[in-house]
């Protein structure tokens, strides 16, 4: 029996250690602590998948060689834009977390309870096929990353609020680091979307002075550079690391951003929301224009007008990011946390089809899928009970049409990740079955979905 070569990765996130600066005037009662957080080890194959060293399913023929996931090549010319999913890393759930996090409950829904249908009440109109999860659950992360790969998605853009202890920002930071490790192992790219609103919150909380706001943002830039920007899987365009900003919401001027970026070794290819902010930004990205809602509804005509206006502005920029989204249906009013931003009907997939076609037609650098998993705002493309795999199947077709006509994966292949996840859950603690599922996962990740499907069929038939 051939020996399976693996590498075990133990995350000891000393990266959570904060770079201190004399200007960050946080009171001594609320310091930025230096923390070392140990996360579970997990095993990822870095060589050809081989048959498991167990007699179970020995009749399934597993190829003796198959290419491993490769580090993304960012040096050559591409035939189309990068396809990146905007990902929220902020979900907390037992047993990884001590309690259900605010993004599942919004301090309103009792997610700890289970209904007669087996589902939990969550702060969303939609329900993930996996059930609500923790963003640090390694089995769920493997499921999500494999789904991206089989969908034709090149990687993830992640909201990053910094490493401060405010709200759930610290736990989201840790979960972001874990997600990036899984993306790296799958040969996918990643990008940071910086939330400068955190600086404003710290000032309002009395933990930072306005005089030292830029110094704090520079700390964030140094932290991003040291942890991620230099990684070979971090997305670069024309040699520059891509950086998004959801705003700006605090730093409003070009001069401020130029000063913030002055601490970086390489100027980022910077994109702001909706409009380009001076020479510091290469361009901008769009988002569902819910501010154009009338009586709580964003009509298709209003949406198309906003898309037209954005792409007209983008035609004057050398670079831009085009977004596609399935709809918008937030739960803020029902949860009692604020007014709704409005409703954009999914229209049985037509909204996603329209925004996806508009995005590719205008030839951007990146097509951003908004979002992978923002359940609170109802902009989810990961599989749900309500929409199934509809949106990921549409992404597969878009990749074939606009980027890679030879893209090999099918709609049936998209069912493999959930099949693996459910078998892991039902056979938790069974080392033999676990080894087989590892092989199936690595086969699918390396592109051999037919062998993975055959192995999974055998596992399901076991007594």
JOCOR-V569614 format. One record per residue. N is the residue number from 0. SS is DSSP state (A for helix, B for strand, O for the rest). PHI is phi as a letter, one per 30 degrees, with the letter a starting at -180 (* if undefined). PSI is psi in radians with two decimals (NA if undefined). Layout:
# JOCOR-V569614
N_SS_PHI_PSI ; N_SS_PHI_PSI
This chain:
# JOCOR-V569614
0_O_*_2.24 ; 1_O_d_2.53 ; 2_O_d_2.38 ; 3_O_d_2.12 ; 4_O_c_2.19 ; 5_B_b_2.87 ; 6_B_b_2.28 ; 7_B_c_2.27 ; 8_B_c_2.09 ; 9_O_c_2.07 ; 10_O_d_1.93 ; 11_B_c_1.63 ; 12_B_d_1.24 ; 13_A_d_-0.16 ; 14_A_d_-0.20 ; 15_A_d_-0.21 ; 16_O_e_2.32 ; 17_O_d_2.37 ; 18_O_d_2.01 ; 19_O_d_2.61 ; 20_O_b_2.39 ; 21_O_e_-0.34 ; 22_O_d_-0.25 ; 23_O_d_1.53 ; 24_O_d_1.25 ; 25_O_c_2.39 ; 26_O_e_2.65 ; 27_A_d_-0.41 ; 28_A_d_-0.31 ; 29_A_b_1.11 ; 30_O_d_2.83 ; 31_O_d_1.79 ; 32_O_d_2.66 ; 33_O_d_2.11 ; 34_O_b_2.52 ; 35_O_c_2.06 ; 36_B_c_2.13 ; 37_B_c_2.23 ; 38_O_c_2.79 ; 39_O_d_2.55 ; 40_O_d_2.59 ; 41_B_b_2.81 ; 42_B_c_2.27 ; 43_B_b_2.31 ; 44_B_d_2.40 ; 45_O_c_0.24 ; 46_O_b_-2.97 ; 47_O_d_2.36 ; 48_O_d_2.43 ; 49_O_b_2.94 ; 50_O_d_2.44 ; 51_O_d_2.63 ; 52_O_d_1.09 ; 53_O_a_2.55 ; 54_O_d_-0.27 ; 55_O_d_2.37 ; 56_O_h_0.52 ; 57_O_d_-0.37 ; 58_O_d_-0.22 ; 59_O_d_2.15 ; 60_O_d_2.03 ; 61_O_c_2.21 ; 62_O_e_2.51 ; 63_O_d_-0.29 ; 64_O_b_2.56 ; 65_O_a_2.48 ; 66_O_d_2.48 ; 67_O_d_2.78 ; 68_O_e_2.32 ; 69_O_c_2.63 ; 70_O_d_2.29 ; 71_O_e_2.32 ; 72_O_d_2.00 ; 73_O_c_0.30 ; 74_O_c_-0.57 ; 75_O_d_3.01 ; 76_O_d_2.52 ; 77_O_c_2.65 ; 78_O_d_-0.11 ; 79_O_a_3.13 ; 80_O_d_2.81 ; 81_B_d_2.49 ; 82_B_c_1.97 ; 83_B_b_2.35 ; 84_B_c_2.27 ; 85_B_d_2.08 ; 86_B_c_2.36 ; 87_O_c_2.09 ; 88_O_c_0.35 ; 89_O_c_0.16 ; 90_O_d_2.33 ; 91_O_b_2.38 ; 92_O_a_2.56 ; 93_O_d_2.68 ; 94_O_d_0.00 ; 95_O_d_-0.80 ; 96_O_c_2.80 ; 97_O_d_-0.35 ; 98_O_a_2.98 ; 99_O_d_2.31 ; 100_O_d_2.93 ; 101_A_d_-0.43 ; 102_A_d_-0.25 ; 103_A_c_-0.55 ; 104_A_c_-0.55 ; 105_O_h_0.57 ; 106_O_h_0.54 ; 107_O_b_-0.80 ; 108_O_d_2.41 ; 109_O_c_1.35 ; 110_O_d_-0.29 ; 111_O_d_-0.25 ; 112_O_c_2.72 ; 113_O_b_2.24 ; 114_O_d_3.06 ; 115_O_d_-0.38 ; 116_O_d_0.06 ; 117_O_i_-0.03 ; 118_O_c_2.82 ; 119_O_c_2.54 ; 120_O_d_2.18 ; 121_O_b_2.86 ; 122_O_d_1.20 ; 123_O_a_2.67 ; 124_O_d_-0.10 ; 125_O_b_2.75 ; 126_O_b_2.16 ; 127_B_d_2.52 ; 128_O_e_-0.47 ; 129_O_d_-0.19 ; 130_O_i_2.89 ; 131_O_d_2.52 ; 132_O_b_2.95 ; 133_O_c_2.37 ; 134_O_d_-0.02 ; 135_O_c_0.14 ; 136_O_d_1.99 ; 137_A_d_-0.55 ; 138_A_d_-0.68 ; 139_A_d_-0.71 ; 140_A_d_-0.75 ; 141_A_d_-0.73 ; 142_A_e_-0.83 ; 143_A_d_-0.75 ; 144_A_d_-0.71 ; 145_A_d_-0.69 ; 146_A_e_-0.76 ; 147_A_e_-0.82 ; 148_A_e_-0.82 ; 149_A_d_-0.30 ; 150_A_d_-0.28 ; 151_O_j_0.32 ; 152_O_d_2.35 ; 153_O_d_-0.27 ; 154_B_l_-2.84 ; 155_B_b_2.51 ; 156_B_c_2.18 ; 157_B_c_2.25 ; 158_B_d_2.22 ; 159_B_b_2.08 ; 160_O_c_0.17 ; 161_O_j_-3.02 ; 162_O_c_0.30 ; 163_O_d_2.77 ; 164_O_d_0.05 ; 165_O_d_2.46 ; 166_O_h_-2.36 ; 167_O_c_0.38 ; 168_A_d_-0.65 ; 169_A_d_-0.82 ; 170_A_d_-0.60 ; 171_A_d_-0.63 ; 172_A_d_-0.81 ; 173_A_d_-0.74 ; 174_A_d_-0.56 ; 175_A_d_-0.78 ; 176_A_d_-0.69 ; 177_A_d_-0.77 ; 178_A_e_-0.80 ; 179_A_d_-0.60 ; 180_A_d_-0.73 ; 181_A_d_-0.69 ; 182_A_d_-0.74 ; 183_A_e_-0.82 ; 184_A_d_-0.45 ; 185_O_d_-0.02 ; 186_O_i_0.54 ; 187_O_c_2.77 ; 188_B_d_2.90 ; 189_B_b_2.75 ; 190_B_b_2.54 ; 191_B_c_2.35 ; 192_B_c_1.84 ; 193_B_d_2.28 ; 194_O_c_1.65 ; 195_O_d_-0.14 ; 196_A_d_-0.42 ; 197_A_e_-0.68 ; 198_A_d_-0.77 ; 199_A_d_-0.69 ; 200_A_d_-0.73 ; 201_A_d_-0.64 ; 202_A_d_-0.79 ; 203_A_d_-0.54 ; 204_O_d_-0.13 ; 205_O_i_0.32 ; 206_O_c_-0.07 ; 207_O_a_2.46 ; 208_O_c_2.67 ; 209_A_d_-0.55 ; 210_A_d_-0.43 ; 211_A_c_0.31 ; 212_A_d_-0.81 ; 213_A_d_-0.67 ; 214_A_d_-0.66 ; 215_A_d_-0.75 ; 216_A_d_-0.62 ; 217_A_d_-0.65 ; 218_A_e_-0.77 ; 219_A_d_-0.74 ; 220_A_d_-0.74 ; 221_A_d_-0.72 ; 222_A_d_-0.77 ; 223_A_d_-0.74 ; 224_A_d_-0.82 ; 225_A_d_-0.57 ; 226_A_c_-0.63 ; 227_A_b_-0.72 ; 228_A_e_-0.51 ; 229_O_d_-0.05 ; 230_O_d_2.48 ; 231_O_d_-0.25 ; 232_O_c_-0.06 ; 233_B_d_2.30 ; 234_O_d_2.24 ; 235_B_b_2.53 ; 236_B_b_2.22 ; 237_O_h_0.63 ; 238_O_i_-0.01 ; 239_B_c_2.36 ; 240_B_d_2.34 ; 241_B_d_2.36 ; 242_B_b_2.21 ; 243_B_c_2.77 ; 244_B_b_2.19 ; 245_O_d_1.39 ; 246_O_l_-2.30 ; 247_O_d_2.61 ; 248_O_c_-0.30 ; 249_O_b_-0.91 ; 250_O_d_1.89 ; 251_O_c_-0.15 ; 252_O_c_2.70 ; 253_A_d_-0.69 ; 254_A_d_-0.69 ; 255_A_d_-0.77 ; 256_A_d_-0.66 ; 257_A_d_-0.70 ; 258_A_d_-0.70 ; 259_A_d_-0.75 ; 260_A_d_-0.16 ; 261_O_d_-0.33 ; 262_O_d_-0.10 ; 263_O_d_2.58 ; 264_O_d_-0.62 ; 265_O_b_2.26 ; 266_O_d_2.24 ; 267_O_d_2.73 ; 268_B_d_1.78 ; 269_B_c_2.31 ; 270_B_b_2.25 ; 271_B_c_3.02 ; 272_B_d_2.14 ; 273_O_i_-0.83 ; 274_O_b_2.54 ; 275_O_d_2.35 ; 276_O_c_1.58 ; 277_O_i_-2.87 ; 278_O_d_-0.26 ; 279_O_d_-0.42 ; 280_O_c_2.41 ; 281_O_d_-0.49 ; 282_B_a_-2.67 ; 283_B_b_3.04 ; 284_B_b_2.67 ; 285_O_c_2.96 ; 286_O_b_2.80 ; 287_O_e_2.10 ; 288_O_d_1.16 ; 289_A_d_-0.27 ; 290_A_d_-0.24 ; 291_A_c_0.15 ; 292_O_d_2.54 ; 293_B_b_2.11 ; 294_O_h_0.71 ; 295_O_i_0.09 ; 296_B_b_2.31 ; 297_O_c_1.97 ; 298_O_d_2.81 ; 299_A_d_-0.61 ; 300_A_d_-0.71 ; 301_A_d_-0.66 ; 302_A_d_-0.80 ; 303_A_d_-0.60 ; 304_A_d_-0.76 ; 305_A_d_-0.68 ; 306_A_d_-0.75 ; 307_A_d_-0.76 ; 308_A_d_-0.73 ; 309_A_d_-0.81 ; 310_A_d_-0.44 ; 311_A_d_-0.79 ; 312_A_d_-0.73 ; 313_A_d_-0.43 ; 314_O_d_-0.29 ; 315_O_c_-0.07 ; 316_O_c_2.60 ; 317_O_d_-0.54 ; 318_O_b_2.61 ; 319_O_a_2.86 ; 320_B_c_2.24 ; 321_B_c_2.33 ; 322_B_c_2.53 ; 323_B_b_2.48 ; 324_B_b_2.62 ; 325_O_d_-0.27 ; 326_O_l_-2.94 ; 327_B_a_2.15 ; 328_B_a_1.48 ; 329_O_d_2.93 ; 330_O_b_0.30 ; 331_A_d_-0.74 ; 332_A_d_-0.78 ; 333_A_d_-0.57 ; 334_A_d_-0.18 ; 335_O_i_0.40 ; 336_O_c_-0.09 ; 337_O_l_-3.13 ; 338_O_d_2.67 ; 339_O_d_2.56 ; 340_O_d_-0.20 ; 341_O_k_-3.12 ; 342_B_b_2.23 ; 343_B_c_1.98 ; 344_O_d_2.32 ; 345_O_d_-0.48 ; 346_A_h_0.84 ; 347_A_h_0.63 ; 348_A_j_-0.13 ; 349_A_d_-0.60 ; 350_A_d_-0.76 ; 351_A_d_-0.73 ; 352_A_d_-0.72 ; 353_A_d_-0.87 ; 354_A_d_-0.55 ; 355_A_d_-0.79 ; 356_A_d_-0.75 ; 357_A_d_-0.72 ; 358_A_d_-0.88 ; 359_A_d_-0.63 ; 360_A_e_-0.57 ; 361_O_d_0.09 ; 362_O_h_1.05 ; 363_O_d_3.06 ; 364_O_d_-0.65 ; 365_B_b_2.38 ; 366_B_c_2.06 ; 367_B_c_2.17 ; 368_B_c_2.00 ; 369_B_c_1.82 ; 370_O_b_3.02 ; 371_O_d_-0.72 ; 372_O_a_0.73 ; 373_O_d_1.54 ; 374_O_d_-0.57 ; 375_O_d_-0.56 ; 376_O_c_-0.05 ; 377_O_i_0.62 ; 378_O_c_0.93 ; 379_O_c_2.33 ; 380_O_c_-0.21 ; 381_O_d_2.69 ; 382_O_e_2.33 ; 383_B_b_2.91 ; 384_O_d_-0.57 ; 385_O_d_-0.66 ; 386_O_c_-0.09 ; 387_B_h_-2.35 ; 388_O_c_0.23 ; 389_A_e_-0.84 ; 390_A_d_-0.65 ; 391_A_d_-0.56 ; 392_A_d_-0.65 ; 393_A_d_-0.61 ; 394_A_d_-0.72 ; 395_A_e_-0.82 ; 396_A_d_-0.67 ; 397_A_d_-0.71 ; 398_A_d_-0.75 ; 399_A_d_-0.67 ; 400_A_d_-0.70 ; 401_A_c_-0.33 ; 402_O_b_-0.91 ; 403_O_b_1.71 ; 404_O_d_-0.30 ; 405_O_c_0.21 ; 406_O_e_2.14 ; 407_O_c_-0.28 ; 408_O_d_2.63 ; 409_O_c_3.02 ; 410_O_d_-0.66 ; 411_A_d_-0.62 ; 412_A_d_-0.52 ; 413_A_d_-0.32 ; 414_A_d_-0.25 ; 415_A_d_-0.81 ; 416_A_e_-0.74 ; 417_A_d_-0.63 ; 418_A_d_-0.76 ; 419_A_d_-0.81 ; 420_A_d_-0.80 ; 421_A_d_-0.65 ; 422_A_d_-0.63 ; 423_A_d_-0.73 ; 424_A_d_-0.72 ; 425_A_d_-0.35 ; 426_O_c_0.51 ; 427_O_e_2.31 ; 428_O_j_-0.14 ; 429_O_c_1.83 ; 430_A_d_-0.66 ; 431_A_d_-0.83 ; 432_A_d_-0.67 ; 433_A_e_-0.70 ; 434_A_d_-0.70 ; 435_A_d_-0.72 ; 436_A_d_-0.61 ; 437_A_e_-0.76 ; 438_A_d_-0.74 ; 439_A_d_-0.74 ; 440_A_d_-0.81 ; 441_A_d_-0.62 ; 442_A_d_-0.85 ; 443_A_d_-0.73 ; 444_A_d_-0.59 ; 445_O_d_0.06 ; 446_O_j_-0.10 ; 447_O_c_1.30 ; 448_A_d_-0.47 ; 449_A_d_-0.76 ; 450_A_d_-0.66 ; 451_A_d_-0.76 ; 452_A_d_-0.70 ; 453_A_d_-0.72 ; 454_A_d_-0.72 ; 455_A_d_-0.65 ; 456_A_d_-0.70 ; 457_A_d_-0.78 ; 458_A_e_-0.73 ; 459_A_d_-0.43 ; 460_A_d_-0.15 ; 461_O_d_2.54 ; 462_O_d_NA
